[in-house]
Amino acid sequence: MDERQKILRETVRARDRAQALLKELLDARSLSEEALKAGGQSDLYKQVTGKSSLENAIASAQRMVETCERQIQDFRQGLSPEDAAVLDEVMRK
């Protein structure tokens, strides 16, 4: 595997991890909001800053996914047939 293929695989893996983290953060936000509502409380951090710490983490994870997607698209441009096959293989996993 050449260096370009290695970087491509690592970028796809990073994107996949960021997507998994994003899903977990979205689930955690839902649980947190339900718990605060059930307890008649509000998010003090959100009251002060306008966004909860989970919302900030979600935005960061979304940016990471978007960045990886852009990098993958950049890799796609001008790929050799061999590299394109590797990308397709990695994207299916």
N, CA, C and O atoms as a GROMACS GRO file, in nm:
protein
  372
    1MET      N    1   0.086  -0.117   0.000
    1MET     CA    2   0.000   0.000   0.000
    1MET      C    3   0.090   0.123   0.000
    1MET      O    4   0.181   0.136   0.082
    2ASP      N    5   0.064   0.213  -0.094
    2ASP     CA    6   0.148   0.332  -0.099
    2ASP      C    7   0.099   0.437   0.002
    2ASP      O    8  -0.004   0.421   0.067
    3GLU      N    9   0.175   0.541   0.014
    3GLU     CA   10   0.147   0.645   0.114
    3GLU      C   11   0.012   0.711   0.092
    3GLU      O   12  -0.060   0.740   0.187
    4ARG      N   13  -0.023   0.736  -0.034
    4ARG     CA   14  -0.150   0.801  -0.065
    4ARG      C   15  -0.268   0.713  -0.020
    4ARG      O   16  -0.364   0.763   0.038
    5GLN      N   17  -0.260   0.583  -0.046
    5GLN     CA   18  -0.366   0.492  -0.004
    5GLN      C   19  -0.376   0.486   0.148
    5GLN      O   20  -0.485   0.479   0.204
    6LYS      N   21  -0.260   0.488   0.214
    6LYS     CA   22  -0.259   0.485   0.360
    6LYS      C   23  -0.328   0.609   0.418
    6LYS      O   24  -0.408   0.599   0.511
    7ILE      N   25  -0.296   0.725   0.363
    7ILE     CA   26  -0.357   0.850   0.409
    7ILE      C   27  -0.507   0.847   0.384
    7ILE      O   28  -0.586   0.890   0.468
    8LEU      N   29  -0.547   0.796   0.269
    8LEU     CA   30  -0.688   0.787   0.235
    8LEU      C   31  -0.762   0.698   0.334
    8LEU      O   32  -0.869   0.735   0.382
    9ARG      N   33  -0.707   0.582   0.364
    9ARG     CA   34  -0.770   0.492   0.462
    9ARG      C   35  -0.780   0.558   0.599
    9ARG      O   36  -0.883   0.548   0.665
   10GLU      N   37  -0.675   0.624   0.642
   10GLU     CA   38  -0.675   0.691   0.772
   10GLU      C   39  -0.779   0.803   0.776
   10GLU      O   40  -0.843   0.824   0.879
   11THR      N   41  -0.795   0.874   0.667
   11THR     CA   42  -0.894   0.982   0.661
   11THR      C   43  -1.035   0.927   0.669
   11THR      O   44  -1.120   0.983   0.738
   12VAL      N   45  -1.061   0.818   0.600
   12VAL     CA   46  -1.194   0.755   0.605
   12VAL      C   47  -1.221   0.703   0.746
   12VAL      O   48  -1.332   0.718   0.798
   13ARG      N   49  -1.121   0.643   0.808
   13ARG     CA   50  -1.139   0.596   0.946
   13ARG      C   51  -1.166   0.712   1.042
   13ARG      O   52  -1.251   0.702   1.130
   14ALA      N   53  -1.094   0.822   1.024
   14ALA     CA   54  -1.115   0.939   1.109
   14ALA      C   55  -1.257   0.992   1.090
   14ALA      O   56  -1.322   1.030   1.188
   15ARG      N   57  -1.304   0.995   0.967
   15ARG     CA   58  -1.440   1.040   0.940
   15ARG      C   59  -1.542   0.948   1.007
   15ARG      O   60  -1.639   0.995   1.066
   16ASP      N   61  -1.518   0.818   0.997
   16ASP     CA   62  -1.610   0.721   1.058
   16ASP      C   63  -1.614   0.736   1.210
   16ASP      O   64  -1.720   0.729   1.271
   17ARG      N   65  -1.497   0.758   1.270
   17ARG     CA   66  -1.493   0.779   1.417
   17ARG      C   67  -1.564   0.909   1.455
   17ARG      O   68  -1.635   0.914   1.555
   18ALA      N   69  -1.546   1.013   1.374
   18ALA     CA   70  -1.612   1.140   1.402
   18ALA      C   71  -1.764   1.126   1.388
   18ALA      O   72  -1.839   1.184   1.467
   19GLN      N   73  -1.809   1.049   1.290
   19GLN     CA   74  -1.953   1.026   1.274
   19GLN      C   75  -2.010   0.949   1.393
   19GLN      O   76  -2.119   0.979   1.440
   20ALA      N   77  -1.935   0.850   1.440
   20ALA     CA   78  -1.980   0.772   1.557
   20ALA      C   79  -1.986   0.862   1.681
   20ALA      O   80  -2.082   0.855   1.758
   21LEU      N   81  -1.884   0.944   1.699
   21LEU     CA   82  -1.883   1.038   1.811
   21LEU      C   83  -2.000   1.134   1.802
   21LEU      O   84  -2.066   1.162   1.902
   22LEU      N   85  -2.026   1.185   1.683
   22LEU     CA   86  -2.137   1.278   1.663
   22LEU      C   87  -2.269   1.213   1.704
   22LEU      O   88  -2.351   1.276   1.772
   23LYS      N   89  -2.290   1.089   1.664
   23LYS     CA   90  -2.413   1.019   1.701
   23LYS      C   91  -2.424   1.006   1.854
   23LYS      O   92  -2.530   1.029   1.911
   24GLU      N   93  -2.313   0.969   1.918
   24GLU     CA   94  -2.314   0.956   2.064
   24GLU      C   95  -2.342   1.090   2.132
   24GLU      O   96  -2.414   1.095   2.231
   25LEU      N   97  -2.286   1.196   2.080
   25LEU     CA   98  -2.310   1.330   2.137
   25LEU      C   99  -2.455   1.372   2.120
   25LEU      O  100  -2.515   1.429   2.211
   26LEU      N  101  -2.512   1.343   2.005
   26LEU     CA  102  -2.654   1.377   1.982
   26LEU      C  103  -2.743   1.298   2.078
   26LEU      O  104  -2.840   1.352   2.133
   27ASP      N  105  -2.711   1.171   2.098
   27ASP     CA  106  -2.787   1.090   2.194
   27ASP      C  107  -2.772   1.145   2.336
   27ASP      O  108  -2.869   1.153   2.411
   28ALA      N  109  -2.649   1.182   2.371
   28ALA     CA  110  -2.624   1.236   2.505
   28ALA      C  111  -2.698   1.367   2.527
   28ALA      O  112  -2.750   1.392   2.636
   29ARG      N  113  -2.704   1.450   2.423
   29ARG     CA  114  -2.776   1.577   2.437
   29ARG      C  115  -2.924   1.551   2.462
   29ARG      O  116  -2.985   1.616   2.547
   30SER      N  117  -2.981   1.456   2.390
   30SER     CA  118  -3.123   1.423   2.410
   30SER      C  119  -3.148   1.375   2.552
   30SER      O  120  -3.244   1.418   2.617
   31LEU      N  121  -3.062   1.285   2.600
   31LEU     CA  122  -3.077   1.235   2.736
   31LEU      C  123  -3.061   1.346   2.839
   31LEU      O  124  -3.134   1.352   2.938
   32SER      N  125  -2.965   1.432   2.816
   32SER     CA  126  -2.939   1.542   2.908
   32SER      C  127  -3.057   1.639   2.914
   32SER      O  128  -3.098   1.682   3.022
   33GLU      N  129  -3.109   1.671   2.797
   33GLU     CA  130  -3.224   1.763   2.794
   33GLU      C  131  -3.345   1.702   2.862
   33GLU      O  132  -3.419   1.772   2.932
   34GLU      N  133  -3.366   1.572   2.842
   34GLU     CA  134  -3.479   1.504   2.908
   34GLU      C  135  -3.461   1.504   3.059
   34GLU      O  136  -3.556   1.528   3.134
   35ALA      N  137  -3.339   1.477   3.104
   35ALA     CA  138  -3.312   1.473   3.248
   35ALA      C  139  -3.330   1.610   3.311
   35ALA      O  140  -3.388   1.623   3.418
   36LEU      N  141  -3.280   1.713   3.243
   36LEU     CA  142  -3.297   1.849   3.296
   36LEU      C  143  -3.444   1.886   3.303
   36LEU      O  144  -3.490   1.945   3.401
   37LYS      N  145  -3.518   1.853   3.198
   37LYS     CA  146  -3.661   1.885   3.196
   37LYS      C  147  -3.736   1.809   3.305
   37LYS      O  148  -3.820   1.867   3.374
   38ALA      N  149  -3.704   1.682   3.321
   38ALA     CA  150  -3.771   1.600   3.423
   38ALA      C  151  -3.742   1.651   3.563
   38ALA      O  152  -3.826   1.641   3.653
   39GLY      N  153  -3.622   1.706   3.581
   39GLY     CA  154  -3.584   1.757   3.712
   39GLY      C  155  -3.621   1.903   3.732
   39GLY      O  156  -3.591   1.962   3.836
   40GLY      N  157  -3.685   1.961   3.632
   40GLY     CA  158  -3.725   2.102   3.642
   40GLY      C  159  -3.606   2.196   3.647
   40GLY      O  160  -3.612   2.304   3.706
   41GLN      N  161  -3.497   2.154   3.584
   41GLN     CA  162  -3.375   2.237   3.584
   41GLN      C  163  -3.346   2.286   3.443
   41GLN      O  164  -3.406   2.243   3.345
   42SER      N  165  -3.251   2.378   3.438
   42SER     CA  166  -3.205   2.426   3.308
   42SER      C  167  -3.053   2.417   3.303
   42SER      O  168  -2.987   2.404   3.406
   43ASP      N  169  -2.999   2.424   3.184
   43ASP     CA  170  -2.855   2.417   3.163
   43ASP      C  171  -2.794   2.554   3.191
   43ASP      O  172  -2.811   2.647   3.112
   44LEU      N  173  -2.726   2.566   3.303
   44LEU     CA  174  -2.670   2.695   3.342
   44LEU      C  175  -2.563   2.744   3.245
   44LEU      O  176  -2.555   2.863   3.216
   45TYR      N  177  -2.483   2.652   3.194
   45TYR     CA  178  -2.378   2.689   3.097
   45TYR      C  179  -2.443   2.749   2.972
   45TYR      O  180  -2.394   2.847   2.916
   46LYS      N  181  -2.554   2.689   2.930
   46LYS     CA  182  -2.625   2.739   2.812
   46LYS      C  183  -2.687   2.876   2.839
   46LYS      O  184  -2.691   2.961   2.751
   47GLN      N  185  -2.734   2.896   2.961
   47GLN     CA  186  -2.792   3.026   2.996
   47GLN      C  187  -2.687   3.137   2.989
   47GLN      O  188  -2.717   3.249   2.950
   48VAL      N  189  -2.565   3.104   3.027
   48VAL     CA  190  -2.459   3.203   3.031
   48VAL      C  191  -2.398   3.227   2.892
   48VAL      O  192  -2.375   3.341   2.852
   49THR      N  193  -2.371   3.118   2.819
   49THR     CA  194  -2.298   3.130   2.693
   49THR      C  195  -2.387   3.126   2.568
   49THR      O  196  -2.342   3.164   2.460
   50GLY      N  197  -2.511   3.080   2.583
   50GLY     CA  198  -2.600   3.069   2.468
   50GLY      C  199  -2.600   2.930   2.406
   50GLY      O  200  -2.689   2.897   2.328
   51LYS      N  201  -2.500   2.849   2.438
   51LYS     CA  202  -2.493   2.711   2.389
   51LYS      C  203  -2.446   2.622   2.501
   51LYS      O  204  -2.365   2.661   2.584
   52SER      N  205  -2.498   2.500   2.501
   52SER     CA  206  -2.454   2.404   2.602
   52SER      C  207  -2.318   2.348   2.561
   52SER      O  208  -2.277   2.358   2.445
   53SER      N  209  -2.250   2.289   2.656
   53SER     CA  210  -2.120   2.229   2.624
   53SER      C  211  -2.139   2.114   2.525
   53SER      O  212  -2.052   2.092   2.440
   54LEU      N  213  -2.250   2.042   2.535
   54LEU     CA  214  -2.277   1.936   2.437
   54LEU      C  215  -2.300   1.993   2.298
   54LEU      O  216  -2.255   1.935   2.199
   55GLU      N  217  -2.368   2.106   2.289
   55GLU     CA  218  -2.388   2.169   2.158
   55GLU      C  219  -2.255   2.212   2.096
   55GLU      O  220  -2.234   2.200   1.976
   56ASN      N  221  -2.165   2.262   2.180
   56ASN     CA  222  -2.032   2.298   2.130
   56ASN      C  223  -1.957   2.174   2.081
   56ASN      O  224  -1.891   2.179   1.977
   57ALA      N  225  -1.966   2.065   2.155
   57ALA     CA  226  -1.899   1.940   2.115
   57ALA      C  227  -1.961   1.885   1.986
   57ALA      O  228  -1.890   1.834   1.900
   58ILE      N  229  -2.092   1.895   1.974
   58ILE     CA  230  -2.161   1.849   1.853
   58ILE      C  231  -2.115   1.930   1.732
   58ILE      O  232  -2.088   1.873   1.626
   59ALA      N  233  -2.107   2.061   1.748
   59ALA     CA  234  -2.061   2.146   1.638
   59ALA      C  235  -1.918   2.111   1.598
   59ALA      O  236  -1.885   2.109   1.479
   60SER      N  237  -1.833   2.083   1.696
   60SER     CA  238  -1.695   2.045   1.666
   60SER      C  239  -1.689   1.912   1.592
   60SER      O  240  -1.612   1.899   1.496
   61ALA      N  241  -1.768   1.816   1.634
   61ALA     CA  242  -1.770   1.686   1.567
   61ALA      C  243  -1.825   1.699   1.425
   61ALA      O  244  -1.776   1.634   1.333
   62GLN      N  245  -1.926   1.783   1.407
   62GLN     CA  246  -1.980   1.806   1.273
   62GLN      C  247  -1.874   1.867   1.181
   62GLN      O  248  -1.862   1.829   1.065
   63ARG      N  249  -1.798   1.962   1.235
   63ARG     CA  250  -1.690   2.022   1.155
   63ARG      C  251  -1.586   1.918   1.117
   63ARG      O  252  -1.533   1.920   1.006
   64MET      N  253  -1.555   1.827   1.208
   64MET     CA  254  -1.457   1.723   1.180
   64MET      C  255  -1.507   1.632   1.068
   64MET      O  256  -1.430   1.598   0.978
   65VAL      N  257  -1.634   1.592   1.073
   65VAL     CA  258  -1.691   1.508   0.968
   65VAL      C  259  -1.684   1.581   0.835
   65VAL      O  260  -1.645   1.523   0.734
   66GLU      N  261  -1.723   1.708   0.834
   66GLU     CA  262  -1.722   1.788   0.711
   66GLU      C  263  -1.580   1.802   0.655
   66GLU      O  264  -1.559   1.795   0.534
   67THR      N  265  -1.484   1.824   0.744
   67THR     CA  266  -1.345   1.836   0.701
   67THR      C  267  -1.296   1.707   0.637
   67THR      O  268  -1.232   1.709   0.531
   68CYS      N  269  -1.325   1.596   0.700
   68CYS     CA  270  -1.284   1.466   0.645
   68CYS      C  271  -1.352   1.442   0.511
   68CYS      O  272  -1.288   1.393   0.417
   69GLU      N  273  -1.479   1.475   0.500
   69GLU     CA  274  -1.551   1.458   0.374
   69GLU      C  275  -1.486   1.540   0.263
   69GLU      O  276  -1.470   1.493   0.151
   70ARG      N  277  -1.448   1.664   0.294
   70ARG     CA  278  -1.380   1.749   0.194
   70ARG      C  279  -1.247   1.687   0.153
   70ARG      O  280  -1.213   1.687   0.035
   71GLN      N  281  -1.173   1.636   0.250
   71GLN     CA  282  -1.045   1.573   0.218
   71GLN      C  283  -1.064   1.451   0.130
   71GLN      O  284  -0.988   1.430   0.036
   72ILE      N  285  -1.165   1.372   0.159
   72ILE     CA  286  -1.193   1.252   0.078
   72ILE      C  287  -1.229   1.294  -0.064
   72ILE      O  288  -1.183   1.233  -0.161
   73GLN      N  289  -1.311   1.399  -0.077
   73GLN     CA  290  -1.347   1.447  -0.211
   73GLN      C  291  -1.224   1.499  -0.286
   73GLN      O  292  -1.210   1.477  -0.406
   74ASP      N  293  -1.136   1.566  -0.214
   74ASP     CA  294  -1.011   1.613  -0.277
   74ASP      C  295  -0.928   1.495  -0.325
   74ASP      O  296  -0.868   1.501  -0.433
   75PHE      N  297  -0.924   1.389  -0.246
   75PHE     CA  298  -0.851   1.269  -0.286
   75PHE      C  299  -0.910   1.209  -0.413
   75PHE      O  300  -0.837   1.160  -0.499
   76ARG      N  301  -1.042   1.212  -0.423
   76ARG     CA  302  -1.111   1.153  -0.538
   76ARG      C  303  -1.068   1.215  -0.671
   76ARG      O  304  -1.060   1.147  -0.773
   77GLN      N  305  -1.040   1.343  -0.667
   77GLN     CA  306  -1.003   1.413  -0.790
   77GLN      C  307  -0.866   1.364  -0.838
   77GLN      O  308  -0.768   1.370  -0.764
   78GLY      N  309  -0.863   1.318  -0.958
   78GLY     CA  310  -0.738   1.276  -1.018
   78GLY      C  311  -0.684   1.144  -0.968
   78GLY      O  312  -0.564   1.117  -0.981
   79LEU      N  313  -0.770   1.060  -0.910
   79LEU     CA  314  -0.724   0.930  -0.861
   79LEU      C  315  -0.691   0.837  -0.977
   79LEU      O  316  -0.756   0.840  -1.081
   80SER      N  317  -0.592   0.756  -0.956
   80SER     CA  318  -0.565   0.648  -1.050
   80SER      C  319  -0.674   0.544  -1.032
   80SER      O  320  -0.741   0.543  -0.930
   81PRO      N  321  -0.693   0.456  -1.130
   81PRO     CA  322  -0.794   0.351  -1.113
   81PRO      C  323  -0.768   0.265  -0.989
   81PRO      O  324  -0.863   0.222  -0.922
   82GLU      N  325  -0.642   0.240  -0.957
   82GLU     CA  326  -0.609   0.160  -0.839
   82GLU      C  327  -0.651   0.232  -0.712
   82GLU      O  328  -0.711   0.172  -0.623
   83ASP      N  329  -0.620   0.362  -0.703
   83ASP     CA  330  -0.658   0.439  -0.585
   83ASP      C  331  -0.810   0.452  -0.574
   83ASP      O  332  -0.865   0.448  -0.464
   84ALA      N  333  -0.877   0.468  -0.688
   84ALA     CA  334  -1.023   0.478  -0.687
   84ALA      C  335  -1.084   0.348  -0.634
   84ALA      O  336  -1.182   0.351  -0.560
   85ALA      N  337  -1.026   0.235  -0.672
   85ALA     CA  338  -1.075   0.106  -0.623
   85ALA      C  339  -1.054   0.094  -0.472
   85ALA      O  340  -1.141   0.042  -0.401
   86VAL      N  341  -0.940   0.142  -0.423
   86VAL     CA  342  -0.912   0.139  -0.279
   86VAL      C  343  -1.013   0.227  -0.206
   86VAL      O  344  -1.066   0.187  -0.103
   87LEU      N  345  -1.040   0.346  -0.260
   87LEU     CA  346  -1.136   0.436  -0.196
   87LEU      C  347  -1.274   0.371  -0.191
   87LEU      O  348  -1.340   0.375  -0.087
   88ASP      N  349  -1.317   0.312  -0.301
   88ASP     CA  350  -1.448   0.246  -0.302
   88ASP      C  351  -1.453   0.132  -0.200
   88ASP      O  352  -1.554   0.113  -0.133
   89GLU      N  353  -1.344   0.058  -0.189
   89GLU     CA  354  -1.338  -0.054  -0.093
   89GLU      C  355  -1.348  -0.002   0.050
   89GLU      O  356  -1.422  -0.056   0.132
   90VAL      N  357  -1.273   0.101   0.080
   90VAL     CA  358  -1.272   0.158   0.214
   90VAL      C  359  -1.408   0.219   0.248
   90VAL      O  360  -1.454   0.206   0.362
   91MET      N  361  -1.470   0.283   0.153
   91MET     CA  362  -1.599   0.350   0.178
   91MET      C  363  -1.710   0.247   0.204
   91MET      O  364  -1.807   0.278   0.271
   92ARG      N  365  -1.696   0.126   0.150
   92ARG     CA  366  -1.798   0.022   0.172
   92ARG      C  367  -1.790  -0.039   0.311
   92ARG      O  368  -1.888  -0.094   0.360
   93LYS      N  369  -1.676  -0.030   0.374
   93LYS     CA  370  -1.656  -0.094   0.505
   93LYS      C  371  -1.724  -0.017   0.614
   93LYS      O  372  -1.718  -0.056   0.730
   0.00000   0.00000   0.00000
